[in-house]
């Protein structure tokens, strides 16, 4: 049995949406290990009002990664770990 945690992030880039997603992943890997998947939930852009050209691409992503258990599952009740001394 495995458990995954989901984290929502926004990445931005002046190159494109794919690069914006890579920026989000790169930032997340600085503190999160074992990222397993990515879901793009929204793509937006900031447009220059004078030129009509895209200045910044933004991607909202959900990253999934594994959770390491500290306690056996049977020691958890209502979201709280039961610690026996």
PARODREN-647090 format. One record per residue: residue number from 1; z, x negated, y negated of N, C-alpha, C in turn. Coordinates in steps of 0.1 Angstrom, whole numbers, plus 5000, padded with zeros to 4 digits. Each point is the difference from the previous one (the first is absolute). Layout:
BEGIN
REC     k    n_w    n_u    n_v   ca_w   ca_u   ca_v    c_w    c_u    c_v
REC   NUM      Z      X      Y      Z      X      Y      Z      X      Y
...
***
This chain:
BEGIN
REC     k    n_w    n_u    n_v   ca_w   ca_u   ca_v    c_w    c_u    c_v
REC     1   5000   4992   5012   5000   5008   4988   5000   4991   4988
REC     2   4992   5004   4990   5000   4992   4987   5002   5009   4988
REC     3   5004   4994   4990   5003   5008   4987   4992   4992   4989
REC     4   4994   5008   4991   4993   4994   4989   5005   5005   4987
REC     5   5000   4992   4990   5004   5003   4987   4988   5001   4991
REC     6   4999   5010   4991   4989   5001   4991   5004   4997   4986
REC     7   4992   4992   4993   5002   4996   4987   4988   5003   4991
REC     8   5002   5006   4989   4989   5004   4991   4999   4990   4988
REC     9   4989   4994   4998   4998   4991   4989   4987   5003   4993
REC    10   4999   4994   4988   4987   5001   4992   4996   4986   4997
REC    11   4988   4997   5004   4994   4987   4997   4989   5002   4989
REC    12   4998   4989   4992   4989   5001   4990   4992   4988   4999
REC    13   4987   5001   4996   4991   4989   5000   4989   5003   4990
REC    14   4995   4989   4994   4988   5002   4991   4987   4998   5008
REC    15   5001   4998   5014   4988   4997   5008   4995   5013   5007
REC    16   5010   5008   5005   4996   5012   5008   5011   5006   5008
REC    17   4998   5011   5006   5011   5007   5007   5004   4992   5013
REC    18   4991   4994   5007   5004   4992   5012   5009   4989   4996
REC    19   4997   4993   4989   5008   4989   4995   5014   5005   4995
REC    20   5000   5012   4994   5013   5006   4996   5009   5002   5012
REC    21   4994   5005   5011   5007   5002   5013   5006   4987   5005
REC    22   4991   4989   5000   5004   4987   5004   5012   4995   4991
REC    23   5000   5003   4987   5010   4995   4992   5014   5007   5004
REC    24   4999   5013   5003   5012   5007   5005   5006   4994   5013
REC    25   4991   4997   5009   5004   4994   5013   5006   4986   4998
REC    26   4993   4992   4991   5004   4986   4998   5014   5000   4994
REC    27   5003   5009   4990   5013   5001   4994   5011   5005   5010
REC    28   4996   5009   5009   5010   5005   5009   5003   4990   5011
REC    29   4991   4991   5004   5002   4990   5010   5010   4989   4995
REC    30   5003   5000   4988   5009   4990   4994   5014   5003   5005
REC    31   5003   5013   5003   5014   5004   5004   5000   5009   5012
REC    32   4989   5004   5005   4999   5009   5012   4992   4993   5011
REC    33   5005   5000   5012   4993   4993   5011   4996   5011   5010
REC    34   4989   4998   5007   4995   5009   5010   4993   5012   4995
REC    35   4993   4999   4989   4992   5012   4995   4990   5003   5010
REC    36   5000   5013   5005   4991   5004   5011   4988   5008   4995
REC    37   5001   5007   4989   4989   5009   4996   5001   5003   4985
REC    38   4989   5006   4995   4998   5003   4986   4993   5013   4999
REC    39   5005   5009   4992   4993   5013   4997   4998   5000   4985
REC    40   4987   5002   4996   4997   5001   4985   5002   5015   4997
REC    41   5009   5003   4991   5003   5014   4997   4994   5004   4986
REC    42   4997   4991   4992   4994   5003   4987   4993   4988   4994
REC    43   4989   5003   4993   4992   4989   4994   4997   5005   4986
REC    44   5004   4992   4990   4998   5004   4986   4995   4987   4992
REC    45   4996   5002   4988   4995   4989   4992   5003   5002   4985
REC    46   5002   4990   4993   5001   5000   4986   4987   4997   4994
REC    47   4995   5008   4991   4986   4999   4994   5001   4996   4985
REC    48   4992   4991   4996   4999   4996   4986   4993   5012   4992
REC    49   5007   5005   4991   4994   5012   4993   4988   4997   4991
REC    50   4999   4987   4996   4988   4996   4992   4988   4997   5008
REC    51   5002   4993   5012   4988   4996   5008   4998   5010   5011
REC    52   5010   5007   5004   4998   5009   5012   5001   4992   5013
REC    53   5004   4988   5000   5000   4992   5012   5015   4999   5005
REC    54   5000   4999   5013   5014   4998   5007   5006   4987   4996
REC    55   5012   5001   4996   5008   4988   4996   5009   4995   5011
REC    56   5006   5011   5007   5010   4997   5010   4999   5010   5011
REC    57   5000   4996   5013   5000   5008   5011   5014   5001   5006
REC    58   5004   5012   5004   5014   5002   5005   4999   5008   5013
REC    59   5008   4995   5010   5000   5006   5013   5015   5003   5004
REC    60   5003   5012   5003   5013   5003   5006   4999   5000   5015
REC    61   5009   4992   5006   4999   4998   5014   5014   5003   5007
REC    62   4999   5004   5012   5012   5001   5008   4999   4989   5011
REC    63   5010   4991   5001   5000   4989   5009   5010   5004   5011
REC    64   4997   4997   5013   5009   5002   5011   5004   4987   5006
REC    65   5013   4999   5003   5004   4988   5006   5012   5003   5010
REC    66   5002   4991   5010   5010   5003   5010   5014   4998   4994
REC    67   5009   5007   5006   5014   4999   4996   5008   4994   5012
REC    68   5007   4989   4997   5008   4994   5010   5014   5007   5001
REC    69   5004   5004   5012   5012   5007   5002   5012   4990   5000
REC    70   5011   5004   4994   5012   4992   5000   5010   5006   5010
REC    71   4998   5013   5003   5009   5008   5009   4992   5007   5010
REC    72   5005   5002   5012   4992   5008   5010   4999   5014   4994
REC    73   4989   5007   5004   4998   5014   4995   5011   5009   5003
REC    74   5007   4998   5012   5010   5010   5003   5013   4998   4992
REC    75   5000   4989   4992   5012   4998   4991   4998   5005   4986
REC    76   4989   5008   4998   4997   5005   4987   5002   5016   5001
REC    77   5007   5005   4990   5003   5014   5000   4998   5005   4986
REC    78   4992   5010   4998   4997   5005   4986   4997   4990   4990
REC    79   4992   4990   5004   4995   4989   4991   5010   4989   4997
REC    80   5012   5001   5007   5011   4990   4998   5002   4992   5013
REC    81   5001   4988   4998   5003   4991   5012   5015   5002   5003
REC    82   5003   5002   5013   5014   5000   5005   5004   4986   5004
REC    83   5010   4995   4993   5004   4986   5003   5014   5001   5007
REC    84   5000   4994   5012   5013   4999   5007   5005   4986   5000
REC    85   5013   4999   4997   5006   4987   4999   5008   4998   5013
***
